Amino acid sequence: MDDPTPGSENSAEKTAANSTRTETPQPAAGGDDAFDQRTFRRAVGQFATGVTVVTTLFEDQPKGLTVNSFTSVSLAPPLVLWNLGEGSDSHRAFMESEAFALHILHAGQEGLAKRFATRGADKFGETSWRSGPGGLPLLDNCLISLECQVEHRYPGGDHAIIVGRVNAIHHGEPGDPLIFHGGSFLTR
Ligand SMILES: Cc1cc2nc3c(=O)[nH]c(=O)nc-3n(C[C@H](O)[C@H](O)[C@H](O)COP(=O)(O)O)c2cc1C
């Protein structure tokens, strides 16, 4: 992609091509190459995301958690992914279920996001939901809900990367999305 910005990567590449390359990449000036987990978390938390709740049915029980690692992967076939922490109470449920539903939350659903991010909370008792195909829990009134079949699971450090094929799209109430940034939900 063209980048017209002076001093951008393109100019840097040209400069580097005319000078002697070192074998070991050097940290950028002011960079921190000896960071702890908290610093890493804060750094990546600067990336603003939407917020989703992912649900499944496991051993006849609805399971779910709040997730912001969602992204779309492929249009054809329609694939999405999200990351599941190995410390999650729902870990086994999502590692063994063959389907999940992913709900994109609107700005008024901060309470729902917090409930599904709280271990041990009565997540479904206080939530309006219905059973979809195969008993998949579908939450009411979200922006969009995607019914997915699990296609792949990959190891990713202390998370599993779960890739799903979207089988159905449910359109809920239109509205603004719920946004998460810097460890907080954004309110407008
Ligand atoms: C905004 C937000 C985004 C989150 N994203 C993820 C995520 O992508 N993957 C994950 O495993 N946990 C994520 N969490 C944490 C889980 O929601 C939290 O650990 C939850 O308690 C897990 O529920 P469980 O232990 O009952 O399964 C997120 C939490 C919040 C508040």
The ligand as an SDF file (V2000), in Angstrom:
LIG
                    3D

 31 33  0  0  0  0  0  0  0  0999 V2000
  -14.6380   -6.4190   27.8260 C   0  0  0  0  0  0  0  0  0  0  0  0
  -14.1660   -7.8190   28.1820 C   0  0  0  0  0  0  0  0  0  0  0  0
  -13.6420   -8.6220   27.2040 C   0  0  0  0  0  0  0  0  0  0  0  0
  -13.2230   -9.9400   27.4900 C   0  0  0  0  0  0  0  0  0  0  0  0
  -12.7210  -10.7080   26.4830 N   0  0  0  0  0  0  0  0  0  0  0  0
  -12.3780  -11.9910   26.7420 C   0  0  0  0  0  0  0  0  0  0  0  0
  -11.9330  -12.8310   25.6920 C   0  0  0  0  0  0  0  0  0  0  0  0
  -11.8200  -12.4290   24.5310 O   0  0  0  0  0  0  0  0  0  0  0  0
  -11.6290  -14.1410   25.9910 N   0  0  0  0  0  0  0  0  0  0  0  0
  -11.7520  -14.6170   27.2740 C   0  0  0  0  0  0  0  0  0  0  0  0
  -11.4800  -15.8150   27.4930 O   0  0  0  0  0  0  0  0  0  0  0  0
  -12.1610  -13.8400   28.2990 N   0  0  0  0  0  0  0  0  0  0  0  0
  -12.4810  -12.5460   28.0530 C   0  0  0  0  0  0  0  0  0  0  0  0
  -12.9280  -11.7390   29.0610 N   0  0  0  0  0  0  0  0  0  0  0  0
  -12.9710  -12.2790   30.4240 C   0  0  0  0  0  0  0  0  0  0  0  0
  -14.1640  -13.2020   30.6690 C   0  0  0  0  0  0  0  0  0  0  0  0
  -15.3890  -12.6010   30.2820 O   0  0  0  0  0  0  0  0  0  0  0  0
  -14.2110  -13.5240   32.1850 C   0  0  0  0  0  0  0  0  0  0  0  0
  -13.0060  -14.1490   32.5340 O   0  0  0  0  0  0  0  0  0  0  0  0
  -15.3710  -14.3930   32.5620 C   0  0  0  0  0  0  0  0  0  0  0  0
  -15.4140  -14.4560   33.9670 O   0  0  0  0  0  0  0  0  0  0  0  0
  -15.2610  -15.7680   32.0990 C   0  0  0  0  0  0  0  0  0  0  0  0
  -16.4190  -16.4170   32.5780 O   0  0  0  0  0  0  0  0  0  0  0  0
  -16.3770  -17.8700   33.1760 P   0  0  0  0  0  0  0  0  0  0  0  0
  -15.1400  -17.9800   34.0270 O   0  0  0  0  0  0  0  0  0  0  0  0
  -17.6560  -17.9840   33.9420 O   0  0  0  0  0  0  0  0  0  0  0  0
  -16.3090  -18.7850   31.9920 O   0  0  0  0  0  0  0  0  0  0  0  0
  -13.3330  -10.4270   28.8110 C   0  0  0  0  0  0  0  0  0  0  0  0
  -13.8730   -9.6060   29.8050 C   0  0  0  0  0  0  0  0  0  0  0  0
  -14.2960   -8.3070   29.4940 C   0  0  0  0  0  0  0  0  0  0  0  0
  -14.8870   -7.4380   30.5760 C   0  0  0  0  0  0  0  0  0  0  0  0
  1  2  1  0
  2  3  1  0
  2 30  2  0
  3  4  2  0
  4  5  1  0
  4 28  1  0
  5  6  2  0
  6  7  1  0
  6 13  1  0
  7  8  2  0
  7  9  1  0
  9 10  1  0
 10 11  2  0
 10 12  1  0
 12 13  2  0
 13 14  1  0
 14 15  1  0
 14 28  1  0
 15 16  1  0
 16 17  1  0
 16 18  1  0
 18 19  1  0
 18 20  1  0
 20 21  1  0
 20 22  1  0
 22 23  1  0
 23 24  1  0
 24 25  2  0
 24 26  1  0
 24 27  1  0
 28 29  2  0
 29 30  1  0
 30 31  1  0
M  END
$$$$
